[in-house]
């Protein structure tokens, strides 16, 4: 047995430790200052703190937003557990702040390690231990890992990717009903964390259905997959909601309507595969009927969900917030450099997976499964940019296949040509190759004549907001992305954050900053807000000022302060602009 194979797990552990150390080193400045990658990460910490302070396990609402009702949230409480456990462990030893910092650095590294292990195993099954280790190392270079798993990235995207990779690996490695059960459990965790996982789960189920239609002997995985998915989803739903929401339907989280549709799908798929008619058209017809009935059930039960979870947004929420969230738009709406960065590498992996399907191998069926599942992930990622994080990581084993083919083909080349060829292949076919292409496509030209706002880069960080606690407890009107930081940096309340569950609050904040001074004052009085806070170099403020040149944001950025706002001066706020509402 080769040394790499014999000590594979130790080498894999070393790859993870080096990757984690590199990520932490690169992110050290952000870790020390709590410069979160996304407002959702700050909100996750707020949720963990609230739970540890006594808020009910079953209540994930944010009670310091959208007063007095609170802001409804759809996040799973289970993802708070590892963070709370580490904080509980380290707080007595190093204090609250340091304990939270350690937890927020370690938890993403756990998801990174799980991702590397899963990606490596997919690659190892295809091409051996060396391929597995190369795939694990490539994860460190992937936009998917840096998007979802760098330190402080504690929201939920890393866990989603781990669940998705587990789904793929179990379908590839266990080609019987046991593999279907394990894959169903992984899919259930993904969909429980975020309903966005339902698209890939449906794609995987559709592929298992096609497998049965064209190969009737492969009839156990689909009902096992759907049965495990349904049972696990029911258990997870009850574990975080109890029976309190059993009569309500939500379009952005798992609800009874989804559980009912999954149960119907399980029963119909089980019946169809049990009888397993000999005629291929009949098998195809049965699957089509099952899909149609499940779709009809969902459509009749939840017609309000036909337009998607963001259909309730008001005009300002849709135009100023939703359409300006790059991670939620299709790839073709991005700039060329970002589109290449997110969208190129999955196609490289797809090319490698197709080549693997065409090569003689005892595992061609497994190679075909991988290629189809990667194609599904790539297609979903084209429509929702953040879903490309999963596609980029899943594509690594396919890209490694291409690298190994080139290594074999260059075996007899002269040494210099061989070294250059292999080095070029690794640079271009590893995830970093997509970054190089994106860099070449980017012009990095400044916006035409746009002034550069000079402001303290610490503005808006939790520590810079702490002096706001010297003010009486009140509600603060702030740009959406600043809201979660206010929650973890102060004891004050915010009107809302970048969340769609209460479109009225979202509309009020955006309206406050884009309305004329008189109308903005009316919003502030209706929301019973006492203060306004923002950073002069905030991108949201600039966007709102651009969209409404006569609005309050534009006036404040040009120091045209209405009479009902009184400037306040607090020390150590890093250029944070603070006004009292009179």
N, C-alpha and C positions, 0 to 999 in steps of 0.2 A: 504493500500500500504506500503510495507517495506520501512524503512528509506533510504536504499541504493538506491532503485528505485526512491524515492521521491526527493532525492538530488543528483541524478546521475550526472548531469552536473557539479555541484560544486565539487563533488569528482573527476570527470574526469579532471577538471581544476587543482585541487590540484596535481593529479598524474603528469600532464604535468609540472607544476611549479617545483615540486621536481626533476623530470627527467632532466629538462633544467638546474636547478641549479647544479645538480650533474655533468652533462656533462661539464658545463662551469668551475666548480671547478677543475675537473680532467684535463681539457685542458688549465688551466690558463697560464701555462708557454708557451705553444705554441701560445696562443692568444697574449700574451705580446710581443713575439719576432717574430711573424708572421712566425712561422714554419708551413707552409702549408702541409696538408696531401698529396697533389699531385700537380705536376706542373700545371695541368689544373686550379686549384683554383687561382694560381697567374696570369695565363693568363686571367681568367675571370675578375679579378680586373683591369688588363691592358685594357681589352675591355671596361669596364665600364668607366674608366678614359678617354679613347679616345673619347667615345661617349659624355661624359659630357664636354669634351674640344672642341666639335664642329664637330667630325666625323659624317658623315651622318648616320641616322637610318638604311638605307638600305645597308650600307657598314660595314661589320664585318671583313674585311681583317685586318691583322696586318701589319702596314706599317713600322715597325721597325725590321722586319725580312725579309729575302730573298730579300734584296735590289738589284735593285731599284724597282722591280715589286711589292713587298709586298707578304705576305703569305696569301693565300686564306683560310678562315675558314668557317665551316658549322654550327656554333652555332646560336641559335635563339636570336635575340635582346630582345625578351620579357622577358627573364630571367635576363636581366640587369636592368629592371625597378624597382623591389623592392630594389635592392642594391642602385641604384642611388637615389631613393626616400629617403631612410634612410640617406644616405650620405648628401644629400641636406638639410635634416632636422637637422642633428646634427652638420654639419660642422660650421655653424655660432656660435654655442654654445660652442663647445669643440675643434674646430680645425680640419684640414684635416685628420691627422693621427688618432686621436682618433675617429673621425666620421666614418672613414672607418673601424676601428677596431670594433666599435659597430655594424655597418651594417653586417660585416662578422661573427659576433657572433650571431646576432639576426635572420638573414634570415634562417640559418640551423635549429634554434629552432622553427621557424614557420613551416617548413616542418616536423619536429619531432612532433609538436602538431597536425598537420593535419593527419599525419600517425597514431598516437595514437588514435585519434578520429575515424578514419575509421576502423582500426583494432578492436577497442572496439565495434563499432556498429555491425560489422560482428559477433563478438562473442556474443554480447548481444541478437541479434536476435535468436541465437541458444540456449542460455542457461541462459539468464537473466542478470540483471545489475551487479551482483557480478562477473560473468564471463567476462563481458565487462571491468570492472575495472582491473581485473587480467590480461587480455590480454593487456590493455594499459600499465600496469606496466612491463609486459614481454618485451615490445618493447625496453625498456631501456637496456635490457640484450642482445639484438639481434645483431649479427654481421652485419646485414643489416643496422641498425640504426647507429652503430659506423662507418661503411664504408661510408655511404651516408649523414649523418646528424649531425656529430659532428661540433663544432665551426670551422670556416674557410673553411668548405667544401661547397664551393659556386659554383661549376661548374654546374652540371645539374642533377646529379643522384638522389638527394632527390626529386626534382620535378617530375621526371619520376615515382618514386615509389608512390608518392601521386596520380598521374593520374591513374596508374595501379590499385591501391586500390579503387579509385573512380569508375573505370570501373566495378570491381568485385562487389562492394556493390550495385551499381545501377541495375546490372543484377539480383542480389539476392533479392533485396527489392521490385523492381517494375517488375512484371512478365507480363507486357503488352507493347504496343508500346511506351508508355512514358518511360519505363525503357530502351528500346532499344535506344531511342533518347539520353537520358542522358548518357548511356554507350558509345554511339558513340562519343559524345562530349569529354568525358574523354579519349577515345582511340585516338581521333584526337590530343589532347594536347600532349599525350605521343609520338605519332609518329612524331609530329612536333618538339618536343624537340630532339628526337633521333630516327633514323630509326630502331634502335634495337627493339623498341616497336612494330614494324610491326609483329614480330613473334607471340607474345602473342595475338595481335589483330586478326591475322589470325586464331589462335587457338580458340579464343572466337567466331568468326564468324562461324567457322566449327562446333562448338558445337551447336550453334543456328540453323544451317542448319540441323544437325542430329536430333535435337529436333523436327523440322518441319517434317522431313522425317518419323519419327516414331510416331509423335503425330500431325497430320495435323491441329488440332485446335490452336496449338501454331505457328501461321503463320505470326504474325505481327512484332515480335521482330527483326527478321533478316533483313527485308528490312528497318525497322526504324533505326536499328543500322548502317547499311551500308549507308543509305541516310544521316543520321546526320554526320557520319564520313566523307563522301565525301564533304558535304557542308562546314563543319567546317575546313577541310583541305584546301579547296580552299581559304576560308577567311583568314586563318592563313598564307598560302603561299603568298597571295597578300599583306598581312599586313607587311611582313618583306622583301619581294623582289620586290613588285610592278610588273611591266611587264618586268623588266630588264633582268631576267634569263629565260623568258618564252620559249626560243628556245633551252635551254641547258639541258643536262641530267647529273645528278650526281648520283653516286652509293652509296653515304654515307649520302644523305639527300633527303628529299621529293622533287620530280621533276615532271614536267608535265607527264612523263610516269607513275608515281605512281598515279597521280590524274586521268589519263585516265583509268587505270586499275580499280581503285575504282569506277569510274562512270559506267563502263561496269558491274562490279559486282553488283552494286546497281540496274541497270536496269534489269539484268537477274534474280536476286533474287526476285525483285518485280514482274516481270512477272510470274515467276514460282509459287510464293506463292499466287498470285492473282487468277490464274486458279486452283491452288491446286488440281491436279488430285487425284483420289481416290486410284489409284494403288501405293503401296509403292515402287516397283521397278522403276516405272516411275518417282516418286518424286526423288528417289536416282539418277536416270539417268540424270534428269535435273540439279541437283546440280553438278554432275560430269562434265557435259558439260559446266556449268558456270565457274567452277574452271579451266577447260582446256582452255577455250577461254581467260580468264584473264591471265593465265600463258603464252599462246602463244603470246598475245599482248605484254606482258612485254619482252619476249624473243626476239621477232622480232624488237621491238623498241629499246631495250637497250641490245644488245648481249654482249657488253663490261662489263656488270655488272654480267654476269654469274659466273665469278670467284671471285666475291666479291669486296668490296671497297679497299682492300689492294693488289690487283693483280698488281698494277702499281709500287709497291715497287721494288727497286733494290736489288741485292743480299746481300749487307751489311745491308740495311734497314730491310730486312726480317729476316736475321740470327742474327744480333746484337741488333736490336730494337724490332721488332714485336714478335719474339719468346721468348723474355725475359720480356714481360709484363705479369705478372702472372694473372691479372684480365681478360685478354682476351683469355686465353687458356681453354681447357676443364678441368674438375675437375681431371680426371685421369692423367693429366700431372703435377699435383701439388704433393708436398711431402705429406705423409700420414697425418701429423697433420693438414696441411692446407686443405686438401681434406675433412677431418672430420669436421673441423671448418665451412667450407662453405656448405658442402653437406649433413651432417647427419640430421640436424633438420627438413628440409622439409619432410623427410620420416617419422619422428615422427608425424608431422602434418597430413600427408597423412593417416597414420594408424588411427589417431583419426577421420578423415573425413570419412573413410570407415566404421568404427564402427558406426558412426552417421547415415550413410546411411542404415545400417542393423537394427537399432533400430526403433520400431514403433513410428511414429511422424507425426503430421499433416503437417510438413515441410520437408518431405523426398525429395520432388522434389528440394527444395532449397538446401538441404544437398548434393544431387547428383550434382547440378550445382557447388557448392563450391568444391567438391572433384575433379571434372573434371578440373576445372580451376586451382586448385592447382597442379594437375598432369601435366598440360601443363607448368606451371611456373617452376616446378621442373625439367622437361625434358630440358627446355631451359637453366636453370641454370647449368645443367650437361655439356652442350656444351660451354657455355660462363660463366666463373666464376663470373664476376661482376653481371650477371643477377640473380645469387643466392641471392643477397641482397633482391630483391623483393620476391623471393620464401620463404626466411627465415621469412620475416615479414608476408607474406600471410599465412604461416603455423601456426602462433600463435593461431588463434581460434581453429584449429584442435587439437593442443597440449593441449589447455585448456580443450577441451572436455575429453581427457584422464584423466587429473588431476581431473576433477569433477566426473568422473566415479569411480576413485579410492577413492575419498573422500566419495562417497555414499557407496561403497562396504566395507569400513573400519569403518562404523558408529557404528557397534556393537562390534568392537574389544576392548580388554582391552586398557586403556588409554595410557600406554607407547607404546604399539605396534601401536596404532592408530596414535599417534604423530610422531613416527619414520617412519611409513609407508607413511603418508601424506607428511612429510618433505622430505623424499627420493624421492617421486613422483615429488614434485615441483622442487627439485634440478636437477633431471634427465630429466624431461620432459619440463621444461622451456628452453628457448634458451641457458642459461648458461650451460646446460648439454652437449651441443655440444662442448662448450669451454673446459669443463673438459675432455671430451674424446680426444679432440685434444691435450691437455696438456699431458695426459698420453701417447699418441702416439709419442710425440716429444722427441727426445733424447737430443737436445740442445748441441750436441757435436761440438766443434770447428773444422773447416776444418783442415785436416791433416797437421799440421806444418805450417799453413798459418800465416805469420807475422801480427801482429796487428799494423795498422798505427795510431800513436798518433797525433791527430790534434785537433784544437779548434772546439768544436761542433757547434759553431756559424758560421762556414765557409759556405758560400753560402746563408745565410739568407739575406733578402733585406737590412738590416741595415749594414751588413758587406760589401756589394757591393757599398754602397754610395760613398766611397772615389774614386771610379773609375770616378766619375764626375769631378775630378781634372784633368783628362786627356782630351785632345782635343776630340771632338765628333768623333766617329769612329765606325766601325763594329768590334765586338769581336767574336772570335772563341772560343766556350765553349762547354762542353758536353751538350747533348740535354736537360736534365732536368734542367740545370742551366739557359737556355735561358729565360723562362718566369720570373724568379727572376731578371734577369738583366733588364728586361723591367720595372718592378715596383720599383726596387731599384736604378736605374740610368736613365740618359737620353741617354745612349748609345744604339746602335743597336746590335742585335745578328744575326748570319747567319740563324738559325732556332731553333725550339724546337721539342718536341716529337710529331710531327704531320705529317700525311701521305699525305696531300694535295699537297705538292711539293716534290716528291720523289728525285729530283735532289739535292735539298738543304740538305735533310736528308743524301743522299749518300755522299755528299761532307764533311759534318761534321764527319761522321763515318770514311770516308776515310782519312781525315786529321789526325785523331788520331791513325789509324791503318796502314797507309802507312809508308814506310821508310822516313827518314828526307827529302830527295830530292823531292820525290813525294808529301809529305805533304806541302812543301814550294810552289810547283806549285799550289796546291789547294788554299792556302792562297792568293797568288797573283791573281788568277782568281776571287776569291770572294772579292778582295780588302779589306781584313781584316787587321787591324792595330795591334791588340793585341790578345793574348791567355790568357785565365783565367780558372782555375780549382781548386778544392779542392783535397788535397793529399789523403783524406780518402773517396773520392767519389766512389760509387759502380760502376758507369759507367766507370770511368777510369780504375778501377781494371779489369772489364770485358773485356774492349778493350785491355788492356795490356796482359791479359791471352790469348785472341784470336789471338793476333799478337805480339809475344815476341820480334820481331825486329822492331815493329812499334814505332811511336812517343810517344804514351801514355806510353808504357813500358820504353822508354828512359827517359822521363821526370820524371816518378816516381822513377827512379834510379839515378836522377840528372845527366843524360847524355844529356846535353843541346846542340843542334846544333848551329853552329856559327851564323845562321841567326835569332836567338832568343836572345834578351837582357833582363835579369831579371830586374824587376822594384820593388821598395820598396815603398809601400804606408802605412801610419799609419791606424790602426783600421780596418784592413781587415780580422782579425781572421784567419790567416794562408792561406789566398787565394794566390795562386801562379799566378803571373802576368808577362807576357813577352811581349816585343815590337817586332813586326815582321819587320825585316830589309830587 
